[in-house]
């Protein structure tokens, strides 16, 4: 009488397939976390922890300062700013009417003379100009408005379109800046984005993790004028670039040798 034994190979194969599928899913989940912004934020209300979003005025800032009062004729001399030429590398020169903060941190206003601007916020500069106008009895009930004419941020590195972004409303966060630049590429290191900022004559480099919800409470979430955002390439991009660089001469040499052999064999 013949006896039959169940074949255990299909079961072993089933376990193997299940292990492969689990490994693929685990890898996919891991990779998804690396490329997704704000992984640990889910239905959370986050209060703005940054108390002072208004940046201080710096040297070489270009300011628009307008003065008005009930007496339009008396206000007119204070609205005669000079025309300043601004130009960036790779960009067309433009003309803007405003006050350029000089290397000593001052601006020159008609009748008021030299006024300290660098190190002050727009609000503080506005209050200083208003006080000067009233104390010197130039105007009654003056209204002073101060705005940036060259508020810009720069986005470089592993983004779709590296660019300089002009910000007319003087408020932009890092996610908006990356959106203007076409978002990060697949080779970008999202957990180590550098924000370079100038404060008090020094350059500060702060690392930002776009994968973490702590980004939303960071003082570097909102960018300031002249900030530079640099996105580093990940290891895959670096290794790929290195391999191409190393193997390219070998490939070209091989193609040249193959062409010579083909020519000689077909003579």
SULDA-V75954 format. One record per run of one state. SS is the DSSP state (A for helix, B for strand, O for the rest). FROM is the first residue (numbers start at 1). LEN is the number of residues. If there is no record, write none. Layout:
ss=<SS:SS>
from=<FROM:FROM>
len=<LEN:LEN>
This chain:
ss=<O:A:O:B:O:A:O:B:O:B:O:B:O:B:O:A:O:B:O:B:O:B:O:B:O:B:A:O:B:O:B:O:B:O:B:O:A:O:B:O:B:O:B:O:A:O>
from=<1:9:36:62:69:72:80:82:87:94:101:106:110:113:117:122:136:143:149:152:158:159:160:163:167:172:174:181:184:185:188:189:193:200:202:209:213:218:222:224:228:232:233:234:235:266>
len=<8:27:26:7:3:8:2:5:7:7:5:4:3:4:5:14:7:6:3:6:1:1:3:4:5:2:7:3:1:3:1:4:7:2:7:4:5:4:2:4:4:1:1:1:31:2>
